[in-house]
Amino acid sequence: MRRVIFGGSFDPFHNAHLAMLEACLQRWPVAACVLVPAAAPPHKLGRRQLPFGHRLEMLSQLARGYGERVEVSGLEARRPPPAYSIDTVRAYRATEPGRPGFLLGADSFSQLASWREYQALAGEARLIVVARPEVDLEAAFTDLSG
């Protein structure tokens, strides 16, 4: 069993996030899912967001209902912006042994080729993609491999 990183702006944490969290906990052999709110997500720079501390507290309250299976990390508050996923995974690996999982929705996966060092992300973490009915994963995979 391993830990799975689930990052995002979580502004707010909504039903689709909750469904992804539940799917991860139910379908994958994970020790814990670590919620990592992004302090400064690169795709939302310049946009107004709830303060990081509010989002962190919201996730902490949610995590209490899951016991040890869901953790919350304030890792992003200690890093300079913007918050790239590859940097988050590397920072996490510096403190935790092994290769973590990295949870993302099919909508995010379909845009993965636009992410910073997206090829390295799959080497640093095991990608766990949660299907979304409106996303054509085969087209996304073709873009990544092409």
C-alpha angles and dihedrals in degrees: 000000000000141000120264122211115220109185133176144122089271090198084175118354100235141184094279090054090048091050090051092049092049092047091051094050094045102041106033130061096243129158090206142341111232114210110211115186113205113238092201114007110200094226091055103043111141093020121116113253138174109270114274092242091056092051091046091052092047090055092045090056091049092048093055089071091059100050114208094346094079124046132178124219127200089195093125093060089064097051130077116253143293102057108221116186094230090056091048092052092047092049090049092049090052089065102030127053121237136020112304127212118250116212121209138156123248088249090061092040090055088060096043095110088067093056123103111266091349092166091058092050091069089051094049096044139018107250114228110192120196112208121242117195094226095055126085102216093184090061090048092051091049090054092051095048097040 
